[in-house]
Each structure stands twice: as C-alpha cells, then as structure tokens.
Amino acid sequence: MKNAPTKGKTMQQPEMSVTIEQLKHEIQSLKEQATFFSSFIDMSMLLTSTFDLEELIRKVLDISQSVMQCEASNVMLLNKEKSVLKCRVALGEVGGQLEKSFTLKLGQGIAGWVAQHRQSVMVPDVSKDERFYVGTD
C-alpha cells in the first residue's frame, strides 16, 4: 500500500482518514477480484457437471451476467444462409420472449454488429451507443 505510515510514527486525523479510505478501496477491489476468479472455478465445475447444452449455456450466462453485473444476457446463433442471428438462450426480464422467435439481421443492433465484424465489444450503456437497436439491445 502506498503512503503507509512508518513504524512508530503517529498519524494525524486527516492522514488516518485517507489511509482508512485507501484500505476500504483496496478491500473492495480484492472482493471484486475474488468474485471474478471464483466465477472461473464455478464455470470449470459447471463444464463437467452436465451434458445438456441448453442447461450449460444458461448456467454459463447466469455466471457471466453476475460477474459483468448486467441486467440481461443472451446467446445468438448465426444462420449464414439467411444472414440472421437467432436467439438460442436469453436471460433477463424478457428472456423467454426473445428465445421464442427473435431474430436479428447481420449489422443490426450491437449484436448484429458484433456478428458482422467478428469482434467482441463491451458497451457500458447501450442506449448511448450509435449501434443501439431499440428492438433488442
């Protein structure tokens, strides 16, 4: 830790407050790292626990959603002949509706952009992204 007091030195109140805040920040950071790494352990155990692909995808999405602290997640499969993405599994408030019949054209919305460009993307606030598509994102 930076700026730790030397042994035997008496700290003044302002210094103690700063040190306490630094320690709180470091503890929070360590908690987040522990959660992140424990999710990898959970996923590795999960990968050997089932042969049911649907169940596996749902559980991996659930863990990923928790780690990423997001409201919803889904897995879409690319139909190359039709150039569309079809929702395979979706979690979140409208997940069940998306799984039934949702498709997305290549290039449409953030997911369509990702499929078209074959690049991953992390978007903190999708509503502020120019690729945002109101129908799904």
Backbone bond lengths (Angstrom), bond angles and torsions (degrees), N, CA, C in turn:
res aa  C-N    CA-C-N  psi(-1)  N-CA   C-N-CA  omega(-1)  CA-C   N-CA-C  phi
1 M - - - 1.451 - - 1.525 108.77 -
2 K 1.315 117.27 137.93 1.456 122.74 179.79 1.521 110.20 -75.65
3 N 1.332 114.72 151.46 1.456 122.74 174.55 1.524 113.57 57.57
4 A 1.313 117.88 31.08 1.461 120.29 176.80 1.527 108.29 -71.77
5 P 1.315 117.21 142.72 1.460 119.26 -178.78 1.526 110.42 -68.11
6 T 1.325 114.84 148.47 1.461 118.86 177.31 1.514 108.29 -78.05
7 K 1.323 115.99 155.85 1.463 121.91 -177.42 1.530 109.83 -61.26
8 G 1.304 114.52 131.05 1.464 120.07 177.45 1.518 113.54 90.65
9 K 1.306 118.53 -11.45 1.464 121.50 -179.72 1.528 108.89 -83.77
10 T 1.306 116.63 134.16 1.456 121.59 177.80 1.521 108.45 -87.97
11 M 1.327 115.19 131.60 1.463 119.75 -178.95 1.527 110.28 -93.29
12 Q 1.299 115.18 144.29 1.455 121.56 174.85 1.529 108.47 -84.53
13 Q 1.324 117.34 161.12 1.465 122.77 -177.24 1.529 112.91 -52.81
14 P 1.339 120.24 -47.99 1.478 119.53 -179.82 1.536 112.40 -60.65
15 E 1.351 115.61 -39.66 1.467 119.26 178.58 1.516 111.01 -64.36
16 M 1.333 116.61 -40.63 1.464 120.87 -179.97 1.527 110.32 -64.17
17 S 1.314 116.55 -40.80 1.463 120.33 179.98 1.527 111.02 -62.33
18 V 1.322 116.15 -43.76 1.466 120.69 178.53 1.517 109.87 -63.61
19 T 1.322 117.83 -45.01 1.459 122.18 179.99 1.521 111.02 -62.72
20 I 1.301 117.74 -42.08 1.468 121.57 178.33 1.526 110.36 -62.84
21 E 1.328 116.73 -42.99 1.471 119.92 178.61 1.528 111.04 -64.68
22 Q 1.333 117.11 -38.83 1.460 120.54 177.43 1.531 110.26 -63.03
23 L 1.319 116.31 -42.86 1.462 120.57 179.27 1.529 111.21 -64.74
24 K 1.323 117.26 -41.26 1.467 120.83 177.60 1.527 110.30 -60.88
25 H 1.329 116.23 -42.97 1.463 120.99 179.54 1.530 110.61 -63.73
26 E 1.324 116.48 -43.87 1.469 120.72 179.59 1.529 111.46 -65.33
27 I 1.317 117.34 -39.52 1.470 121.05 177.68 1.519 110.11 -63.15
28 Q 1.323 117.45 -44.18 1.457 120.86 178.72 1.523 110.86 -62.24
29 S 1.312 115.99 -42.58 1.463 120.44 178.53 1.530 111.17 -62.12
30 L 1.314 117.32 -41.90 1.465 121.48 178.22 1.529 111.37 -65.55
31 K 1.324 117.42 -37.94 1.462 121.00 177.17 1.530 110.24 -62.58
32 E 1.324 116.26 -43.51 1.462 120.42 179.63 1.522 110.76 -64.24
33 Q 1.317 117.50 -40.84 1.462 120.90 178.21 1.523 111.10 -65.49
34 A 1.319 117.17 -40.49 1.465 120.96 178.68 1.523 110.35 -62.93
35 T 1.318 117.24 -42.22 1.468 121.29 177.84 1.526 110.26 -63.28
36 F 1.306 116.44 -43.94 1.462 121.66 179.86 1.529 110.86 -60.04
37 F 1.323 116.82 -49.85 1.463 120.06 -177.26 1.528 112.21 -71.73
38 S 1.313 117.66 -32.57 1.464 118.51 177.73 1.527 110.65 -68.14
39 S 1.338 117.03 -26.15 1.464 119.73 176.55 1.522 110.94 -66.16
40 F 1.320 118.02 -32.07 1.464 120.93 175.85 1.528 110.89 -66.91
41 I 1.305 116.14 -38.38 1.467 120.23 176.46 1.523 108.91 -64.50
42 D 1.336 116.35 -45.21 1.466 120.47 177.97 1.523 110.77 -57.82
43 M 1.326 116.58 -44.62 1.464 119.67 -178.82 1.524 111.82 -66.84
44 S 1.317 117.37 -39.58 1.463 118.61 179.65 1.524 110.88 -64.98
45 M 1.322 117.55 -38.21 1.459 120.04 176.25 1.527 110.03 -67.75
46 L 1.311 116.33 -38.10 1.457 121.68 -179.81 1.526 111.61 -62.55
47 L 1.322 116.73 -41.03 1.458 120.93 -177.43 1.525 112.94 -61.24
48 T 1.317 116.72 -23.38 1.466 119.88 179.38 1.527 112.39 -103.30
49 S 1.326 116.99 3.79 1.467 119.23 -173.17 1.526 114.58 -96.67
50 T 1.345 117.72 -16.74 1.466 118.72 -176.37 1.518 110.90 -149.15
51 F 1.321 114.99 151.81 1.455 121.22 173.38 1.527 110.71 -106.34
52 D 1.321 116.37 -0.33 1.457 122.18 179.86 1.533 108.37 -82.20
53 L 1.334 116.51 107.13 1.463 121.58 -175.49 1.521 112.32 -59.01
54 E 1.320 117.26 -42.94 1.465 121.72 -179.86 1.535 110.73 -59.66
55 E 1.315 116.14 -46.81 1.467 120.94 179.44 1.521 110.56 -64.09
56 L 1.312 116.51 -41.65 1.460 121.34 179.92 1.524 110.96 -61.91
57 I 1.324 116.69 -46.85 1.470 120.49 179.50 1.524 110.33 -60.76
58 R 1.329 117.17 -44.07 1.473 120.96 -179.68 1.530 111.28 -60.93
59 K 1.330 116.17 -44.32 1.463 119.23 -178.23 1.522 111.91 -68.78
60 V 1.326 117.06 -40.18 1.470 120.32 177.36 1.527 109.79 -63.65
61 L 1.332 116.85 -43.16 1.466 119.83 177.10 1.520 111.40 -61.63
62 D 1.314 116.57 -41.24 1.457 120.80 -179.80 1.524 111.13 -60.95
63 I 1.326 116.44 -45.93 1.469 120.60 178.41 1.520 109.85 -64.95
64 S 1.310 117.20 -45.01 1.472 121.21 -179.24 1.521 111.25 -61.98
65 Q 1.315 115.77 -42.20 1.467 120.83 179.46 1.523 110.11 -61.74
66 S 1.311 116.78 -39.49 1.453 121.29 179.04 1.531 110.98 -66.02
67 V 1.323 116.50 -46.17 1.470 120.96 -179.51 1.522 110.87 -64.17
68 M 1.328 116.27 -42.21 1.461 120.44 -177.90 1.531 112.61 -80.21
69 Q 1.329 116.30 -8.42 1.460 122.39 -179.46 1.533 110.97 53.56
70 C 1.340 114.65 53.16 1.460 119.09 179.25 1.527 110.07 -117.83
71 E 1.309 115.84 162.35 1.462 122.61 -174.35 1.515 113.22 -80.70
72 A 1.318 117.34 -29.23 1.464 120.86 -175.08 1.519 109.75 -151.64
73 S 1.316 115.25 160.74 1.458 120.75 176.61 1.512 108.86 -156.81
74 N 1.332 115.94 158.92 1.456 119.20 177.65 1.518 110.75 -156.20
75 V 1.329 114.36 164.04 1.452 122.53 172.94 1.516 105.87 -119.76
76 M 1.323 114.64 126.75 1.457 119.90 178.99 1.523 108.15 -117.93
77 L 1.322 116.05 142.56 1.458 121.57 178.71 1.523 109.52 -107.36
78 L 1.320 115.60 141.70 1.457 121.40 -178.04 1.525 110.67 -88.80
79 N 1.318 116.04 125.71 1.457 122.51 171.10 1.528 105.15 -97.76
80 K 1.333 117.09 102.05 1.467 121.26 -174.44 1.527 112.51 -66.06
81 E 1.328 117.43 -35.64 1.463 120.22 -179.10 1.527 111.85 -64.06
82 K 1.332 116.70 -39.95 1.468 121.13 -178.10 1.527 112.97 -95.99
83 S 1.338 117.06 -6.97 1.475 122.66 -177.37 1.520 111.93 54.99
84 V 1.333 115.35 45.51 1.459 120.53 177.59 1.525 109.75 -133.64
85 L 1.311 114.13 157.79 1.457 121.52 172.98 1.516 107.81 -102.57
86 K 1.309 116.70 136.33 1.467 122.46 178.14 1.515 107.35 -116.01
87 C 1.314 116.40 130.66 1.455 121.38 -179.97 1.531 109.46 -70.19
88 R 1.331 116.35 123.92 1.471 121.14 179.16 1.522 110.57 -96.26
89 V 1.338 116.28 -48.92 1.460 122.03 179.49 1.522 107.56 -139.95
90 A 1.330 116.47 137.71 1.461 121.01 178.91 1.523 109.62 -140.86
91 L 1.313 115.71 136.36 1.456 122.15 176.03 1.523 108.40 -116.42
92 G 1.295 115.77 155.45 1.455 120.29 179.24 1.516 109.97 118.90
93 E 1.303 114.96 -174.67 1.460 122.23 -173.54 1.527 113.77 -56.88
94 V 1.325 118.42 -40.00 1.466 120.81 -178.02 1.527 112.46 -113.45
95 G 1.323 116.43 20.32 1.457 121.02 -177.10 1.511 114.05 -54.43
96 G 1.317 117.42 -45.74 1.462 121.24 -179.23 1.514 112.74 -59.77
97 Q 1.317 116.91 -38.95 1.466 121.30 179.68 1.532 110.84 -67.95
98 L 1.336 116.85 -40.36 1.458 120.48 -179.41 1.523 111.58 -65.11
99 E 1.324 116.39 -39.62 1.461 120.84 -177.47 1.516 112.49 -63.24
100 K 1.315 117.66 -31.29 1.463 121.35 -174.03 1.522 113.17 -68.26
101 S 1.322 117.10 -46.31 1.462 116.56 -170.90 1.523 114.83 -150.70
102 F 1.299 118.93 12.50 1.456 119.02 -172.97 1.522 112.52 -81.11
103 T 1.329 115.33 130.09 1.465 122.09 171.95 1.520 108.75 -130.80
104 L 1.299 115.23 158.58 1.458 121.84 -176.96 1.525 107.76 -141.03
105 K 1.320 117.81 133.64 1.466 121.66 177.88 1.527 109.79 -72.10
106 L 1.325 115.53 150.43 1.461 118.95 173.96 1.522 109.08 -58.36
107 G 1.322 116.23 134.52 1.457 121.36 -179.38 1.517 113.96 87.39
108 Q 1.328 117.60 -10.87 1.462 121.16 -177.95 1.527 109.69 -89.82
109 G 1.312 116.54 125.98 1.457 121.01 -179.35 1.528 111.42 69.45
110 I 1.309 114.84 -177.60 1.467 120.24 -178.61 1.523 110.26 -68.26
111 A 1.326 117.72 -44.63 1.463 120.65 179.84 1.522 111.22 -62.41
112 G 1.323 117.27 -41.24 1.464 121.05 177.90 1.514 111.94 -64.40
113 W 1.327 116.04 -37.28 1.465 120.87 176.95 1.526 110.00 -64.25
114 V 1.332 115.70 -45.35 1.472 120.87 179.97 1.528 110.16 -58.80
115 A 1.327 117.00 -46.45 1.466 121.15 -179.43 1.527 111.20 -64.55
116 Q 1.309 116.47 -42.19 1.459 120.92 -178.12 1.532 111.65 -66.65
117 H 1.333 117.14 -41.62 1.468 121.39 -176.30 1.520 113.46 -92.98
118 R 1.325 115.97 -8.52 1.467 121.43 -179.93 1.527 111.46 54.73
119 Q 1.331 114.77 43.75 1.461 121.91 178.40 1.521 108.45 -134.46
120 S 1.325 115.78 139.77 1.458 118.68 175.13 1.525 108.90 -79.77
121 V 1.313 114.98 158.71 1.457 120.10 179.25 1.523 108.20 -150.70
122 M 1.320 116.04 141.59 1.458 121.18 174.96 1.525 107.11 -115.98
123 V 1.319 115.25 122.40 1.456 120.51 -175.24 1.525 108.88 -119.81
124 P 1.341 117.79 108.55 1.464 120.39 -177.89 1.528 114.00 -61.40
125 D 1.330 117.02 -38.55 1.471 120.92 179.30 1.519 107.70 -136.29
126 V 1.341 115.76 97.49 1.466 120.04 -174.36 1.520 113.01 -60.73
127 S 1.324 117.32 -30.56 1.466 119.72 -177.76 1.527 112.45 -65.80
128 K 1.326 117.35 -17.51 1.465 121.28 179.37 1.525 112.49 -98.28
129 D 1.328 117.09 0.15 1.463 121.80 -178.92 1.520 109.44 -91.19
130 E 1.340 116.65 134.91 1.470 120.78 -178.13 1.533 112.79 -63.50
131 R 1.328 117.88 -20.21 1.460 121.50 179.19 1.527 112.40 -85.34
132 F 1.306 116.82 -5.31 1.470 122.54 -177.25 1.518 110.74 -55.34
133 Y 1.330 115.40 132.18 1.459 122.64 177.87 1.519 107.73 -119.59
134 V 1.304 117.35 116.11 1.463 123.04 -173.58 1.532 111.33 -57.64
135 G 1.305 118.08 -30.68 1.459 121.44 -177.16 1.522 114.67 -64.21
136 T 1.342 118.46 -22.40 1.464 119.49 -177.63 1.506 115.13 -140.93
137 D 1.304 116.98 -47.86 1.458 120.48 -171.73 1.502 110.00 -62.14
